[in-house]
Amino acid sequence: MQELDYRLEQTRKLGQPIPGPVSTELDARRKAALPAGMVPSLPGYVVDADGGILADADGNQFIDLASGIAVTSVGASNPAVVKAVQDAVAHFTHTSFSVSPYESYVAVAEKLNELTPGDHEKRTVLLNSGAEAVENAVKIARNYTGKTGVVVMDRAFHGRTNLTMGMTAKQAPYKSGFGPFAPEIYRAPMSYPLRDGLTGEEAAKRTITMLEQEIGAHNLACVIVEPIQGEGGFVVPADGFLPAVVKWCNDNDVVFIADEIQAGMMRTGDWFACDYEGVVPDLVTIAKGVAGGMPLSAVTGRAEIMDAPQPGGLGGTYGGNPVSCAAALATFKEYEEKDFGARAKNLEAVAREELEPILGDERVAEFRGRGAMLALEFVTADGQPDSELVHKIADGAKDEGVLLLTCGLDHNVIRFLPSLAIPEHLWREALQVVVKKFNEYK
C-alpha cells in the first residue's frame, strides 16, 4: 500500500485502565445529561484520531476498526479534508442552498453524477444523513411513478426515522416501542448464500415471485436494496441476484434504489458496491464516507426520475451545507490521488491472510465481504447463531485496545470497518487480537 503520513503515532497504547479517570468522569456527565438510549460502545472518550488510531482523554490509544461506522474512510483527520473545511468555514458556514446558492454544492452534485454507476444523464440532491437520503429517494420514486408501495429486503437497515424504521428489519434496539410505522412497506427475501444455499438466479426468482404474487408491480413504486447489507450482517448476495432484480424492476416500471450508504465510497474497493456486477440503479443513496466525517448525504439518479418532483419539493435547511461540500470535494480527490480503492482491496487480502488460521474452525460459519467491508459469522458447535461468543470476542478485544462492531439479526456477526487509511501493521495487529480472543473464548 502507498505510505501515508500520520500525525499521531500509529501504535496501540493502554497506559491507563479502561476507562481511565478522565473518561470515567466524562461518562458520569453523560449519564446525567443524555438519555439512557445513548450508550457509546467505547468506554474511552476520544480527544484525537488519525489513521487507524483513536486517542482517549486518559492517553490510551485504540485501534479503530469502526471508523465512525464507515464514515472516516480517508482518515478521521485527513489533512486535505481539514484544510478544505478550514478554508470553507473562514468564508461562510451556512446560507441554505435553497435560499442563496453556492458553487460547492453544484460541484459535489457534478462529481456524484460522474461517479455513480451508469452513463445516463443524472441529477443529485444533497441532504444531511443517510436516513434523510433514503426518505427522499422514496419520495422521488413515489412522485415519479404515482405508486406507493416500497419493497425492502429482510435484514435490511435503512435508518432510524419513522419511515426508515419501518423499512429497517431489526427490532431491537431500533424499532421497539417506537411504532406505529409508515404504511405500504413490504419485506422481500434477500439472497443469503450461507443460509439459503441458493444461486443468485434462484434467490432472485424467489424474491420476484413474492413481488408479483403479494404486491404487484402496478402497486409498487420502488425496490430498495443494500448491495451488501450492513447492520443485517454484512450479507453479500450471490452473484446474479442483483442484476436479476434490477432487470425485473426495469421491465415493470419499478424504480430500483441502491442503498450505498455504508457500502459506497470505496469501502468495497470500488466507488460503489454495485460496480462489482455492473449493476446500474435508477437511484443511489449516498452518505457516510462521502465527506471525510462531515455530515452530508445525497440521492443521485436518472434525470427523468430526479426531475419529477415539483420545484421546491426537494431540499432542507442544512442539506448540502457548504462546509460539508468542501469536505466532500477534498475527500473525492483523496480517494483518487491516494488510490484508496487499492488500499481497500489490500486490506481484504491482509485480512484473509491473518484470519486464515481460524477460518476452518466449525465455530466460524463464514468469512465474507469485499474490500474493507468484511465480517465473521459465528455459530455454536451445533450450528446455531452464537451471539455470546461474538460479544465475548468484541469485549475482549476492546479490553486489549481494539474497537470492533457487531451486527446481524442474530447478533452473531463481527464486522470490520477500518479506515482505508489504517497502516497495514496496525490492521494486522488488530486481526491478530481477534484471532487470539476467538481461541480464548471458543
Buried (B, 14 or more C-beta within 10 A) or exposed (E): BEEBEBBBEBEBBBEBEBBBEBBBEBBEEBEEEEEEEEEEEBBBBBEBBBBBBBBBBBBBBBBBBBBBBBBBBBBBBBBBBBEBBEEBEEEEEBEBBEEEEBEBBBBBBEBBBEBBBBEEEBBBBBBBBBBBBBBBBBBBBBBBBEBBBBBBBBBBBBBBBBBBBBBBBBEEEBBEEEEEBBEBBBBBBBBBBBEBEBBBBBBBBBBBEBBEEEBEBEBBBBBBBBBBBBBBBBBBBBBBBBBBBBBBBEEBEBBBBBBBBBBBBBBBBBBBBBBBBEBBBBBBBBBBBBBBBBBBBBBBBBEEBBEBBEEEEBBBEBBBBBBBBBBBBBBBBBBEEBBBBBBBBBBBEBBEEBBEEBEEEEBBBBBBBBBBBBBBBBBBEEEEBBBEBBBBBBEBBBEBBBBBBBBBBBBBBBBBBBBBBBBBEBBBBBBBBBBBBBEEBB
